[in-house]
Amino acid sequence: MMPDLDTNLPSIRQIQSLIKEKKEVELKVVTGDLIAGKIFWQDSECLSVLDHYDRQTVIWKHAIVFIQPKA
């Protein structure tokens, strides 16, 4: 059974806010790659990013170094 999404955690609330506001973000992953797009959804293990071509990439949360709103 997958753990529930704990919306009391500030990180979860911040990502939910980015999803709701459809803000562009940059994610850096442990491989050093930088992924840009809008976060489409999140669950307890992963999140999905839509790029400029509406391609969806699923990223494991443990592989994320940082997420920042795009300037």
N, C-alpha and C positions, 0 to 999 in steps of 0.2 A: 504494500500500500504506500502510495506517495504521500509525503507530508503536505499539509495544507499550506497555502500561501499566507504567511503571518503579516497581515496588514498593519500591525502595530509597529513593525520595524521601519525606521526612517528610510532605509535604502529601498524597501519595497514601495513605500508611499511615493518616494521621489521618482522611481521608474514609472509607477502608475500615472503620475502627473505628466511625465514626458509623453506617455502613450496618449493620454486624454487631450493634451495640447498639440499633439502631432508635431513635436519639435524635432528638427534635425539634430542628430547626435553623431559623435565619433566614438568608436569603441576600439581600444587597443587590446589585442589578445596576446597570450603568452608567446606565440610564435613571432611577435613583433609586427604583425599585420595590423593595419588601421582600416576599420570598416566604418563606412559612413552611410547614413540613412535615417529612417524613422523606426523606432521600436513599435512593432505591431502588437505583440502580446508577450506575456511572461507567465511562467509557472514556477514551481519551486526549484526546478533544476535548470531550466533553459529560458532563453528569450529569443524572439524572432525579430529580425531587422529587414525592412523593405528598402531596397536601394532605389536609385533614380529611374531604373528600368522596371520597377515593381517586381523584382526578383526577391524572393524571400530566403534569408539565410538564418538557420537555427544555430545558436551559439550556446554551448554549455556555460553556465555561470562561473564554474570554477576555472574556466579558461580566460576570463576577462581580467585585464589588468586595471583598466579604468573606463568610465563612461563620462563624456562631457558634452554639454550642449554645444552645437556648432555656432561659432560667432558670426 
